[in-house]
């Protein structure tokens, strides 16, 4: 579906300099900045809220994807909507998932839905016609720097097959343990967007790392 989207995650940035981290993401030639919003309840970590999105928006027009790893994602859509370009929530945290998608799209944003490693991709079947992004977690969410779970590749293959079979247009994104090797495997399985955290910020040459993920010279 075109050039692979690279989305570095601010979860792995220096929390004392998010503005500088966003500039690094832009200078490296990445496409999106990924914001892992954690409430300390749905996942065992606490990160940041909508104020950060607001402040980053003042500095940049870069595509911001707010990934809500929270117990009540529907209640947070309104706070993030003015400042971001996409909101992704977890199917595991949503009783009325379609309603959340409607509220995201009504705000003029792209709507995304995510699954943790223990949730089958088929749990999303009814929602696929209504979303713009499906995010496959390839680590257990909550912390950066974890190892990629290879069994999650089958979810990407399933989603790619369903997308083709049903004539749908959502992007398949993958988050967790993304390096050059796991990026190649994910793209081969159908991924369109790669969320990368510690590997990006630990890279000596971040622009070269972004090119490597895209398999560009």
N, C-alpha and C positions, 0 to 999 in steps of 0.2 A: 504493500500500500504506500510506496514511496520511500524516501530516505528515513532511516531509523532515527527516531526522536531520542535525544539524550537529556535526561532530567536529573541532575545532581540534587541530592537531598540535603536540606539545611540541617537535618538532624545531626550530621557529622561535622558541621561547621563549628568554628569557635563562637560560642554563644555570646561572647563579649563584643563581637564584631560581625553581626549579621549583614550589615550594609557592605562591608568589605568582602564578605563571602559571596554576596550576590554579584558584585563587580567581578569577582574571580570566575564565577559561572558564566557571565556574559563574555568576558575576555577569552575564555577557553573555547567559545563557539558552541556552547550547549544551547538547547532549544527551550527547555522549561526549567523552572526552579520548583522543586517538590518540597512541600511543607508538611511534615509529619506532626499532626496535632494530636497529642496524647493527654488523656485526663487522669491517668493514674488509677483508673478503675477498669475500663475495657482492656487496657494493657498495663503492665506493671512499670509505668514510667510517666513522668509529667514533663511537658515541654513548653509550649507557648500558645498564645491565643490570637484573636483577631487583631489586636493592636499591632503585632508584628507585621501582619499582612498589610495593614494600613500604612505603616511607616515604610515598608519596602515599596509599596506602590508609589509613594511620593518620590522615590529615588529612581524608579525604573518602570518601563512599560513591558518588561519581560513577562512571558506567560507564567502565571503562578497557579499551581495545582495544590489546593488544600486537601490533604488526605486526613479525614476525620477518623481517628482511632479512638472513638469516644462512645459512651453508653447511650447517649441520646443525640444522634447526629442531626435529626430534624430540628432540634431546638437551636442548633448552632448555624444553620444555613444563613439566616438573616444577618448575623454578625459578620460573616466572612464575605457574603455576596458582593458588597460594594467594592472590594479590594482585589479579588482574585478572578481568574478566568475559568477555572474548573473547580468543582467540589466533588471529591470521591468519598464515599462512606462505605461502611462494612455491612454486608447482608446479615451477618450474625448479630448486629446491634439494632436491626430495623424490624419492627413489627409491620409497619405500613411502608414498605420500600418504594412502591410505585408513587405514593404521595410525596415522599422525599424527592424522588426524581422530578416530579412535576414542579415542586417548589424551586428546585435548582434551575430548571429550564425556564421557569417563569421569571427568574431574575436575570435571564439572558446569558447564563453560563452553560458550559458543557457539564454534563452529569456523568459521574463515574461511580461504579460499584466495585467492591473488592471482596476477596475471599481469603481467609487464612489457610495455612496448609492442611488443616484437618477437615475443611469443608469441600465437598466435591463441586466441580464446575457446573454440574447439572442442576445445582441448587439455584442457579441464575437463569435457567431456561426461560421462565415467564417474563423476566425483566429485560432480556437481551434486545428486543425490538425498540426499547425506550431509552437506552443509555448510549453515551458517546464513547465511554472508556470502560474497559473491564480490567481491573488491576489484580494480577495473580501474585499473592505473597509467597515468596520462595524461602522465607525464614519465618519463624514465629515472631510476630511483631512486638515491639517494645524497646528493642535495643539495636544499635548499629553494630557492624563488624561481625555478624554471624555468617556461618557457612551456608551456601546455597543447598537447598534440598532438591536433588535431581528428580525425584518422583513427581514434582510439580510440573515438569515439562509436559506430562501427559495432559494436564489441564489446558495448557496452551494449545496443544494439538486439537483437543476436543473443541475449544472455543473457535479456533480457526476453521474447523470443519463445519461447525454450526453456522458460523458467519457466512461461509460460502453456500451451504445448503439452503439457508433461509434468505439469502440475498440481503444481508444486513451490512451496516457500515461502521460498527464500533471499532475503536482501536484496542488492541491487546497490549497491556502494559505489564511489566514484571518488576518486582521490587524485592531485593534481598540477596546479598552475596554476589552482586554483579561485577565481574571482572572481564577481561578480554575473552577468556575461554567460556565462561558461563553466558556471556553476551552472545557469542556465536551459536551456542546450543539453543538459547532462547529464541533468537531470530529464526533459526532453522525450524523451530517448533511453531512459529507463527507470531512471535512478539513484534510489535511495531514501535514500542517505547520502552526504554530501559532506565529505571531509576537506580542510581548508583550513589552511595554515600561515602563511606570511609575510603574506598578505593580511589575515588575522585580526589578527595581532599588530601590524601596521603601521596598522591602522584607528584613526582618532581616536575614533570612537564604536563600540566593539566590539558592543554590544547592537544598534545600528542595522544594523551589518554582518550579524549573524546573521539579523535580520529580513529583510534584503534578499536573503540567500541563500534564505530560505524563501519569498520573494515575499510577505511579510506587510507590512501598512502600518505 
